[in-house]
């Protein structure tokens, strides 16, 4: 269910989630210095958007966001699997709620 946000707000929200991808890629390759920026980005998303989600009674999005935080927090012994799971969750959130694809289709 897309959010009842303006087109600009949806694009900004999607951009906030997309900004996590390069940080998660660095984490995938063992760069632990990304842990703090990841936490900072997640906190910024939660603080900047939580009110809108609640105002729109979109508890499902809050649940999906919590799941993303859990996936990142529980980064397991298989970084590739953890990255894939987190990236899929970001992709799900962006498409489901912002109607934006993480990777635009190639038109094939």
BADRENSE-766449 format. One record per residue (C-alpha): residue number from 1; x, y, z. Coordinates in steps of 0.25 Angstrom, whole numbers, plus 2048, in hexadecimal, padded with zeros to 3 digits. Last residue first. Example, Ala and Ser with C-alpha at 12.3 -4.5 7.8 and 13.67 -1.06 7.14 Angstrom:
BEGIN
(pt 2, (837, 7FC, 81D))
(pt 1, (831, 7EE, 81F))
This chain:
BEGIN
(pt 108, (836, 7E7, 7A8))
(pt 107, (833, 7F5, 7AD))
(pt 106, (840, 7F6, 7B5))
(pt 105, (838, 7F7, 7C2))
(pt 104, (83C, 802, 7CC))
(pt 103, (844, 7FC, 7D8))
(pt 102, (83F, 800, 7E6))
(pt 101, (831, 801, 7E0))
(pt 100, (828, 80C, 7E5))
(pt 99, (81A, 80B, 7E9))
(pt 98, (81D, 812, 7F6))
(pt 97, (816, 808, 7FF))
(pt 96, (817, 7FB, 7F9))
(pt 95, (822, 7FE, 7EF))
(pt 94, (82C, 805, 7F9))
(pt 93, (828, 7FB, 804))
(pt 92, (82A, 7EF, 7FC))
(pt 91, (837, 7F3, 7F6))
(pt 90, (83C, 7F7, 804))
(pt 89, (838, 7E9, 809))
(pt 88, (83F, 7E2, 7FD))
(pt 87, (84C, 7EA, 800))
(pt 86, (84B, 7E6, 80F))
(pt 85, (84A, 7D7, 80B))
(pt 84, (854, 7D8, 800))
(pt 83, (85E, 7DF, 809))
(pt 82, (85C, 7D4, 814))
(pt 81, (85D, 7C9, 80A))
(pt 80, (86A, 7CF, 805))
(pt 79, (86F, 7D1, 813))
(pt 78, (86E, 7C3, 817))
(pt 77, (872, 7C3, 826))
(pt 76, (866, 7CB, 829))
(pt 75, (862, 7DA, 829))
(pt 74, (857, 7D9, 834))
(pt 73, (857, 7E8, 836))
(pt 72, (855, 7EA, 827))
(pt 71, (84A, 7E0, 826))
(pt 70, (843, 7E6, 832))
(pt 69, (844, 7F4, 82D))
(pt 68, (83D, 7EF, 820))
(pt 67, (832, 7E7, 828))
(pt 66, (830, 7F4, 830))
(pt 65, (82E, 7FC, 823))
(pt 64, (824, 7F1, 81E))
(pt 63, (81C, 7F2, 82B))
(pt 62, (81C, 801, 82A))
(pt 61, (817, 800, 81C))
(pt 60, (80C, 7F6, 821))
(pt 59, (808, 800, 82B))
(pt 58, (804, 80A, 820))
(pt 57, (7FA, 812, 828))
(pt 56, (7FC, 81E, 81F))
(pt 55, (800, 827, 82B))
(pt 54, (808, 81B, 830))
(pt 53, (810, 81A, 824))
(pt 52, (812, 829, 823))
(pt 51, (816, 82A, 831))
(pt 50, (820, 81F, 82F))
(pt 49, (827, 826, 823))
(pt 48, (832, 82F, 827))
(pt 47, (835, 828, 834))
(pt 46, (835, 81A, 82F))
(pt 45, (83C, 81E, 822))
(pt 44, (847, 826, 82A))
(pt 43, (849, 81A, 834))
(pt 42, (84B, 810, 828))
(pt 41, (855, 81A, 822))
(pt 40, (85C, 81B, 82F))
(pt 39, (85D, 80C, 831))
(pt 38, (862, 80A, 823))
(pt 37, (86C, 815, 826))
(pt 36, (871, 80F, 833))
(pt 35, (872, 801, 82D))
(pt 34, (87A, 806, 821))
(pt 33, (887, 805, 828))
(pt 32, (885, 7F6, 828))
(pt 31, (88A, 7F5, 819))
(pt 30, (889, 7E6, 817))
(pt 29, (885, 7E5, 809))
(pt 28, (877, 7E4, 80C))
(pt 27, (878, 7F0, 815))
(pt 26, (87C, 7F8, 809))
(pt 25, (870, 7F3, 801))
(pt 24, (867, 7F7, 80D))
(pt 23, (86C, 805, 80D))
(pt 22, (86A, 806, 7FE))
(pt 21, (85C, 801, 7FF))
(pt 20, (858, 809, 80B))
(pt 19, (856, 816, 802))
(pt 18, (84B, 80F, 7FB))
(pt 17, (843, 80F, 807))
(pt 16, (844, 81E, 809))
(pt 15, (842, 820, 7FA))
(pt 14, (835, 818, 7FB))
(pt 13, (830, 822, 806))
(pt 12, (834, 82E, 7FD))
(pt 11, (82D, 828, 7F1))
(pt 10, (821, 826, 7F9))
(pt 9, (821, 834, 7FF))
(pt 8, (822, 83A, 7F1))
(pt 7, (816, 832, 7EC))
(pt 6, (80E, 837, 7F7))
(pt 5, (80B, 82D, 803))
(pt 4, (7FF, 824, 804))
(pt 3, (808, 818, 806))
(pt 2, (807, 80D, 7FB))
(pt 1, (800, 800, 800))
